[in-house]
Amino acid sequence: MRADADSYNLNTVSLRYFNTFGPRQNVNSADTAVIVTFAKSLIANETSKI
């Protein structure tokens, strides 16, 4: 992306998503703890901290 941006004078943006959620998510993974923690709090009608 950087090479194309430099070669063709393009503005580019790169995004890296964290804590995405989906049907095959491993709920025991440390990387997915935020989504699972929020979901558990919502289900238990508890307040979540961000």
mmCIF file of the N, C-alpha and C atoms, coordinates in Angstrom:
data_MODEL
# 
_entry.id   MODEL 
# 
loop_
_atom_site.group_PDB 
_atom_site.id 
_atom_site.type_symbol 
_atom_site.label_atom_id 
_atom_site.label_alt_id 
_atom_site.label_comp_id 
_atom_site.label_asym_id 
_atom_site.label_entity_id 
_atom_site.label_seq_id 
_atom_site.pdbx_PDB_ins_code 
_atom_site.Cartn_x 
_atom_site.Cartn_y 
_atom_site.Cartn_z 
_atom_site.occupancy 
_atom_site.B_iso_or_equiv 
_atom_site.pdbx_formal_charge 
_atom_site.auth_seq_id 
_atom_site.auth_comp_id 
_atom_site.auth_asym_id 
_atom_site.auth_atom_id 
_atom_site.pdbx_PDB_model_num 
ATOM 1   N N  . MET A 1 1  ? 0.819   -1.162  0.000  1.00 0.00 ? 1  MET A N  1 
ATOM 2   C CA . MET A 1 1  ? 0.000   0.000   0.000  1.00 0.00 ? 1  MET A CA 1 
ATOM 3   C C  . MET A 1 1  ? 0.881   1.249   0.000  1.00 0.00 ? 1  MET A C  1 
ATOM 4   N N  . ARG A 1 2  ? 1.910   1.227   0.805  1.00 0.00 ? 2  ARG A N  1 
ATOM 5   C CA . ARG A 1 2  ? 2.795   2.383   0.866  1.00 0.00 ? 2  ARG A CA 1 
ATOM 6   C C  . ARG A 1 2  ? 3.483   2.604   -0.475 1.00 0.00 ? 2  ARG A C  1 
ATOM 7   N N  . ALA A 1 3  ? 3.906   1.536   -1.131 1.00 0.00 ? 3  ALA A N  1 
ATOM 8   C CA . ALA A 1 3  ? 4.578   1.670   -2.426 1.00 0.00 ? 3  ALA A CA 1 
ATOM 9   C C  . ALA A 1 3  ? 3.634   2.268   -3.469 1.00 0.00 ? 3  ALA A C  1 
ATOM 10  N N  . ASP A 1 4  ? 2.392   1.791   -3.517 1.00 0.00 ? 4  ASP A N  1 
ATOM 11  C CA . ASP A 1 4  ? 1.412   2.339   -4.463 1.00 0.00 ? 4  ASP A CA 1 
ATOM 12  C C  . ASP A 1 4  ? 1.094   3.794   -4.135 1.00 0.00 ? 4  ASP A C  1 
ATOM 13  N N  . ALA A 1 5  ? 0.951   4.098   -2.864 1.00 0.00 ? 5  ALA A N  1 
ATOM 14  C CA . ALA A 1 5  ? 0.654   5.467   -2.457 1.00 0.00 ? 5  ALA A CA 1 
ATOM 15  C C  . ALA A 1 5  ? 1.779   6.410   -2.887 1.00 0.00 ? 5  ALA A C  1 
ATOM 16  N N  . ASP A 1 6  ? 3.012   5.982   -2.692 1.00 0.00 ? 6  ASP A N  1 
ATOM 17  C CA . ASP A 1 6  ? 4.153   6.811   -3.087 1.00 0.00 ? 6  ASP A CA 1 
ATOM 18  C C  . ASP A 1 6  ? 4.276   6.911   -4.607 1.00 0.00 ? 6  ASP A C  1 
ATOM 19  N N  . SER A 1 7  ? 4.042   5.805   -5.300 1.00 0.00 ? 7  SER A N  1 
ATOM 20  C CA . SER A 1 7  ? 4.190   5.780   -6.756 1.00 0.00 ? 7  SER A CA 1 
ATOM 21  C C  . SER A 1 7  ? 3.127   6.590   -7.478 1.00 0.00 ? 7  SER A C  1 
ATOM 22  N N  . TYR A 1 8  ? 1.902   6.540   -6.983 1.00 0.00 ? 8  TYR A N  1 
ATOM 23  C CA . TYR A 1 8  ? 0.776   7.177   -7.676 1.00 0.00 ? 8  TYR A CA 1 
ATOM 24  C C  . TYR A 1 8  ? 0.216   8.391   -6.945 1.00 0.00 ? 8  TYR A C  1 
ATOM 25  N N  . ASN A 1 9  ? 0.939   8.860   -5.949 1.00 0.00 ? 9  ASN A N  1 
ATOM 26  C CA . ASN A 1 9  ? 0.531   10.034  -5.179 1.00 0.00 ? 9  ASN A CA 1 
ATOM 27  C C  . ASN A 1 9  ? -0.900  9.879   -4.631 1.00 0.00 ? 9  ASN A C  1 
ATOM 28  N N  . LEU A 1 10 ? -1.118  8.768   -3.930 1.00 0.00 ? 10 LEU A N  1 
ATOM 29  C CA . LEU A 1 10 ? -2.427  8.459   -3.360 1.00 0.00 ? 10 LEU A CA 1 
ATOM 30  C C  . LEU A 1 10 ? -2.408  8.654   -1.849 1.00 0.00 ? 10 LEU A C  1 
ATOM 31  N N  . ASN A 1 11 ? -3.531  9.062   -1.315 1.00 0.00 ? 11 ASN A N  1 
ATOM 32  C CA . ASN A 1 11 ? -3.711  9.068   0.132  1.00 0.00 ? 11 ASN A CA 1 
ATOM 33  C C  . ASN A 1 11 ? -4.295  7.722   0.522  1.00 0.00 ? 11 ASN A C  1 
ATOM 34  N N  . THR A 1 12 ? -3.744  7.090   1.526  1.00 0.00 ? 12 THR A N  1 
ATOM 35  C CA . THR A 1 12 ? -4.218  5.770   1.945  1.00 0.00 ? 12 THR A CA 1 
ATOM 36  C C  . THR A 1 12 ? -4.437  5.739   3.455  1.00 0.00 ? 12 THR A C  1 
ATOM 37  N N  . VAL A 1 13 ? -5.243  4.785   3.871  1.00 0.00 ? 13 VAL A N  1 
ATOM 38  C CA . VAL A 1 13 ? -5.502  4.552   5.283  1.00 0.00 ? 13 VAL A CA 1 
ATOM 39  C C  . VAL A 1 13 ? -5.483  3.050   5.510  1.00 0.00 ? 13 VAL A C  1 
ATOM 40  N N  . SER A 1 14 ? -4.866  2.634   6.585  1.00 0.00 ? 14 SER A N  1 
ATOM 41  C CA . SER A 1 14 ? -4.836  1.226   6.945  1.00 0.00 ? 14 SER A CA 1 
ATOM 42  C C  . SER A 1 14 ? -5.519  1.067   8.295  1.00 0.00 ? 14 SER A C  1 
ATOM 43  N N  . LEU A 1 15 ? -6.442  0.129   8.379  1.00 0.00 ? 15 LEU A N  1 
ATOM 44  C CA . LEU A 1 15 ? -7.168  -0.116  9.624  1.00 0.00 ? 15 LEU A CA 1 
ATOM 45  C C  . LEU A 1 15 ? -6.850  -1.511  10.140 1.00 0.00 ? 15 LEU A C  1 
ATOM 46  N N  . ARG A 1 16 ? -6.697  -1.619  11.438 1.00 0.00 ? 16 ARG A N  1 
ATOM 47  C CA . ARG A 1 16 ? -6.511  -2.918  12.065 1.00 0.00 ? 16 ARG A CA 1 
ATOM 48  C C  . ARG A 1 16 ? -7.561  -3.029  13.162 1.00 0.00 ? 16 ARG A C  1 
ATOM 49  N N  . TYR A 1 17 ? -8.497  -3.909  12.955 1.00 0.00 ? 17 TYR A N  1 
ATOM 50  C CA . TYR A 1 17 ? -9.607  -4.044  13.892 1.00 0.00 ? 17 TYR A CA 1 
ATOM 51  C C  . TYR A 1 17 ? -9.244  -4.971  15.043 1.00 0.00 ? 17 TYR A C  1 
ATOM 52  N N  . PHE A 1 18 ? -9.586  -4.528  16.234 1.00 0.00 ? 18 PHE A N  1 
ATOM 53  C CA . PHE A 1 18 ? -9.397  -5.355  17.420 1.00 0.00 ? 18 PHE A CA 1 
ATOM 54  C C  . PHE A 1 18 ? -10.756 -5.616  18.042 1.00 0.00 ? 18 PHE A C  1 
ATOM 55  N N  . ASN A 1 19 ? -10.859 -6.702  18.729 1.00 0.00 ? 19 ASN A N  1 
ATOM 56  C CA . ASN A 1 19 ? -12.084 -7.069  19.427 1.00 0.00 ? 19 ASN A CA 1 
ATOM 57  C C  . ASN A 1 19 ? -13.289 -7.141  18.501 1.00 0.00 ? 19 ASN A C  1 
ATOM 58  N N  . THR A 1 20 ? -13.078 -7.705  17.324 1.00 0.00 ? 20 THR A N  1 
ATOM 59  C CA . THR A 1 20 ? -14.215 -7.963  16.457 1.00 0.00 ? 20 THR A CA 1 
ATOM 60  C C  . THR A 1 20 ? -14.960 -9.163  17.011 1.00 0.00 ? 20 THR A C  1 
ATOM 61  N N  . PHE A 1 21 ? -16.203 -9.310  16.644 1.00 0.00 ? 21 PHE A N  1 
ATOM 62  C CA . PHE A 1 21 ? -17.045 -10.351 17.218 1.00 0.00 ? 21 PHE A CA 1 
ATOM 63  C C  . PHE A 1 21 ? -17.722 -11.117 16.100 1.00 0.00 ? 21 PHE A C  1 
ATOM 64  N N  . GLY A 1 22 ? -17.789 -12.417 16.215 1.00 0.00 ? 22 GLY A N  1 
ATOM 65  C CA . GLY A 1 22 ? -18.437 -13.215 15.189 1.00 0.00 ? 22 GLY A CA 1 
ATOM 66  C C  . GLY A 1 22 ? -18.802 -14.593 15.688 1.00 0.00 ? 22 GLY A C  1 
ATOM 67  N N  . PRO A 1 23 ? -19.476 -15.368 14.849 1.00 0.00 ? 23 PRO A N  1 
ATOM 68  C CA . PRO A 1 23 ? -19.993 -16.670 15.269 1.00 0.00 ? 23 PRO A CA 1 
ATOM 69  C C  . PRO A 1 23 ? -18.913 -17.697 15.607 1.00 0.00 ? 23 PRO A C  1 
ATOM 70  N N  . ARG A 1 24 ? -17.715 -17.569 15.068 1.00 0.00 ? 24 ARG A N  1 
ATOM 71  C CA . ARG A 1 24 ? -16.657 -18.542 15.372 1.00 0.00 ? 24 ARG A CA 1 
ATOM 72  C C  . ARG A 1 24 ? -15.625 -17.988 16.335 1.00 0.00 ? 24 ARG A C  1 
ATOM 73  N N  . GLN A 1 25 ? -15.977 -16.948 17.043 1.00 0.00 ? 25 GLN A N  1 
ATOM 74  C CA . GLN A 1 25 ? -15.063 -16.337 17.994 1.00 0.00 ? 25 GLN A CA 1 
ATOM 75  C C  . GLN A 1 25 ? -14.783 -17.289 19.148 1.00 0.00 ? 25 GLN A C  1 
ATOM 76  N N  . ASN A 1 26 ? -13.528 -17.357 19.541 1.00 0.00 ? 26 ASN A N  1 
ATOM 77  C CA . ASN A 1 26 ? -13.138 -18.162 20.689 1.00 0.00 ? 26 ASN A CA 1 
ATOM 78  C C  . ASN A 1 26 ? -13.342 -17.309 21.943 1.00 0.00 ? 26 ASN A C  1 
ATOM 79  N N  . VAL A 1 27 ? -14.372 -17.597 22.706 1.00 0.00 ? 27 VAL A N  1 
ATOM 80  C CA . VAL A 1 27 ? -14.688 -16.785 23.888 1.00 0.00 ? 27 VAL A CA 1 
ATOM 81  C C  . VAL A 1 27 ? -13.676 -16.951 25.012 1.00 0.00 ? 27 VAL A C  1 
ATOM 82  N N  . ASN A 1 28 ? -12.799 -17.941 24.919 1.00 0.00 ? 28 ASN A N  1 
ATOM 83  C CA . ASN A 1 28 ? -11.779 -18.157 25.941 1.00 0.00 ? 28 ASN A CA 1 
ATOM 84  C C  . ASN A 1 28 ? -10.450 -17.496 25.595 1.00 0.00 ? 28 ASN A C  1 
ATOM 85  N N  . SER A 1 29 ? -10.385 -16.824 24.448 1.00 0.00 ? 29 SER A N  1 
ATOM 86  C CA . SER A 1 29 ? -9.158  -16.166 24.023 1.00 0.00 ? 29 SER A CA 1 
ATOM 87  C C  . SER A 1 29 ? -8.996  -14.834 24.750 1.00 0.00 ? 29 SER A C  1 
ATOM 88  N N  . ALA A 1 30 ? -7.769  -14.515 25.139 1.00 0.00 ? 30 ALA A N  1 
ATOM 89  C CA . ALA A 1 30 ? -7.499  -13.240 25.812 1.00 0.00 ? 30 ALA A CA 1 
ATOM 90  C C  . ALA A 1 30 ? -7.778  -12.055 24.892 1.00 0.00 ? 30 ALA A C  1 
ATOM 91  N N  . ASP A 1 31 ? -7.652  -12.241 23.585 1.00 0.00 ? 31 ASP A N  1 
ATOM 92  C CA . ASP A 1 31 ? -7.883  -11.156 22.625 1.00 0.00 ? 31 ASP A CA 1 
ATOM 93  C C  . ASP A 1 31 ? -9.347  -10.776 22.500 1.00 0.00 ? 31 ASP A C  1 
ATOM 94  N N  . THR A 1 32 ? -10.248 -11.648 22.900 1.00 0.00 ? 32 THR A N  1 
ATOM 95  C CA . THR A 1 32 ? -11.676 -11.366 22.751 1.00 0.00 ? 32 THR A CA 1 
ATOM 96  C C  . THR A 1 32 ? -12.345 -11.055 24.077 1.00 0.00 ? 32 THR A C  1 
ATOM 97  N N  . ALA A 1 33 ? -11.555 -10.854 25.090 1.00 0.00 ? 33 ALA A N  1 
ATOM 98  C CA . ALA A 1 33 ? -12.105 -10.678 26.440 1.00 0.00 ? 33 ALA A CA 1 
ATOM 99  C C  . ALA A 1 33 ? -13.014 -9.466  26.569 1.00 0.00 ? 33 ALA A C  1 
ATOM 100 N N  . VAL A 1 34 ? -12.745 -8.390  25.854 1.00 0.00 ? 34 VAL A N  1 
ATOM 101 C CA . VAL A 1 34 ? -13.540 -7.178  26.009 1.00 0.00 ? 34 VAL A CA 1 
ATOM 102 C C  . VAL A 1 34 ? -14.984 -7.400  25.560 1.00 0.00 ? 34 VAL A C  1 
ATOM 103 N N  . ILE A 1 35 ? -15.178 -7.948  24.393 1.00 0.00 ? 35 ILE A N  1 
ATOM 104 C CA . ILE A 1 35 ? -16.533 -8.168  23.875 1.00 0.00 ? 35 ILE A CA 1 
ATOM 105 C C  . ILE A 1 35 ? -17.288 -9.133  24.777 1.00 0.00 ? 35 ILE A C  1 
ATOM 106 N N  . VAL A 1 36 ? -16.641 -10.205 25.164 1.00 0.00 ? 36 VAL A N  1 
ATOM 107 C CA . VAL A 1 36 ? -17.291 -11.203 26.020 1.00 0.00 ? 36 VAL A CA 1 
ATOM 108 C C  . VAL A 1 36 ? -17.642 -10.595 27.377 1.00 0.00 ? 36 VAL A C  1 
ATOM 109 N N  . THR A 1 37 ? -16.743 -9.798  27.939 1.00 0.00 ? 37 THR A N  1 
ATOM 110 C CA . THR A 1 37 ? -17.004 -9.145  29.222 1.00 0.00 ? 37 THR A CA 1 
ATOM 111 C C  . THR A 1 37 ? -18.195 -8.198  29.121 1.00 0.00 ? 37 THR A C  1 
ATOM 112 N N  . PHE A 1 38 ? -18.258 -7.392  28.060 1.00 0.00 ? 38 PHE A N  1 
ATOM 113 C CA . PHE A 1 38 ? -19.393 -6.494  27.859 1.00 0.00 ? 38 PHE A CA 1 
ATOM 114 C C  . PHE A 1 38 ? -20.689 -7.279  27.697 1.00 0.00 ? 38 PHE A C  1 
ATOM 115 N N  . ALA A 1 39 ? -20.647 -8.344  26.916 1.00 0.00 ? 39 ALA A N  1 
ATOM 116 C CA . ALA A 1 39 ? -21.853 -9.143  26.685 1.00 0.00 ? 39 ALA A CA 1 
ATOM 117 C C  . ALA A 1 39 ? -22.353 -9.766  27.986 1.00 0.00 ? 39 ALA A C  1 
ATOM 118 N N  . LYS A 1 40 ? -21.438 -10.310 28.781 1.00 0.00 ? 40 LYS A N  1 
ATOM 119 C CA . LYS A 1 40 ? -21.828 -10.911 30.061 1.00 0.00 ? 40 LYS A CA 1 
ATOM 120 C C  . LYS A 1 40 ? -22.429 -9.864  30.997 1.00 0.00 ? 40 LYS A C  1 
ATOM 121 N N  . SER A 1 41 ? -21.865 -8.667  31.007 1.00 0.00 ? 41 SER A N  1 
ATOM 122 C CA . SER A 1 41 ? -22.397 -7.590  31.847 1.00 0.00 ? 41 SER A CA 1 
ATOM 123 C C  . SER A 1 41 ? -23.800 -7.189  31.407 1.00 0.00 ? 41 SER A C  1 
ATOM 124 N N  . LEU A 1 42 ? -23.999 -7.083  30.098 1.00 0.00 ? 42 LEU A N  1 
ATOM 125 C CA . LEU A 1 42 ? -25.331 -6.734  29.578 1.00 0.00 ? 42 LEU A CA 1 
ATOM 126 C C  . LEU A 1 42 ? -26.365 -7.785  29.931 1.00 0.00 ? 42 LEU A C  1 
ATOM 127 N N  . ILE A 1 43 ? -26.003 -9.039  29.783 1.00 0.00 ? 43 ILE A N  1 
ATOM 128 C CA . ILE A 1 43 ? -26.925 -10.144 30.076 1.00 0.00 ? 43 ILE A CA 1 
ATOM 129 C C  . ILE A 1 43 ? -27.294 -10.137 31.565 1.00 0.00 ? 43 ILE A C  1 
ATOM 130 N N  . ALA A 1 44 ? -26.303 -9.834  32.417 1.00 0.00 ? 44 ALA A N  1 
ATOM 131 C CA . ALA A 1 44 ? -26.536 -9.811  33.862 1.00 0.00 ? 44 ALA A CA 1 
ATOM 132 C C  . ALA A 1 44 ? -27.100 -8.482  34.342 1.00 0.00 ? 44 ALA A C  1 
ATOM 133 N N  . ASN A 1 45 ? -27.379 -7.563  33.401 1.00 0.00 ? 45 ASN A N  1 
ATOM 134 C CA . ASN A 1 45 ? -27.901 -6.239  33.724 1.00 0.00 ? 45 ASN A CA 1 
ATOM 135 C C  . ASN A 1 45 ? -26.975 -5.486  34.677 1.00 0.00 ? 45 ASN A C  1 
ATOM 136 N N  . GLU A 1 46 ? -25.665 -5.632  34.437 1.00 0.00 ? 46 GLU A N  1 
ATOM 137 C CA . GLU A 1 46 ? -24.643 -4.948  35.229 1.00 0.00 ? 46 GLU A CA 1 
ATOM 138 C C  . GLU A 1 46 ? -24.031 -3.811  34.413 1.00 0.00 ? 46 GLU A C  1 
ATOM 139 N N  . THR A 1 47 ? -23.368 -2.899  35.075 1.00 0.00 ? 47 THR A N  1 
ATOM 140 C CA . THR A 1 47 ? -22.690 -1.798  34.423 1.00 0.00 ? 47 THR A CA 1 
ATOM 141 C C  . THR A 1 47 ? -21.317 -2.237  33.955 1.00 0.00 ? 47 THR A C  1 
ATOM 142 N N  . SER A 1 48 ? -20.928 -1.830  32.743 1.00 0.00 ? 48 SER A N  1 
ATOM 143 C CA . SER A 1 48 ? -19.611 -2.132  32.216 1.00 0.00 ? 48 SER A CA 1 
ATOM 144 C C  . SER A 1 48 ? -18.749 -0.891  32.230 1.00 0.00 ? 48 SER A C  1 
ATOM 145 N N  . LYS A 1 49 ? -17.461 -1.060  32.501 1.00 0.00 ? 49 LYS A N  1 
ATOM 146 C CA . LYS A 1 49 ? -16.511 0.046   32.436 1.00 0.00 ? 49 LYS A CA 1 
ATOM 147 C C  . LYS A 1 49 ? -15.775 -0.012  31.109 1.00 0.00 ? 49 LYS A C  1 
ATOM 148 N N  . ILE A 1 50 ? -15.559 1.161   30.544 1.00 0.00 ? 50 ILE A N  1 
ATOM 149 C CA . ILE A 1 50 ? -14.784 1.233   29.294 1.00 0.00 ? 50 ILE A CA 1 
ATOM 150 C C  . ILE A 1 50 ? -13.462 1.893   29.611 1.00 0.00 ? 50 ILE A C  1 
# 
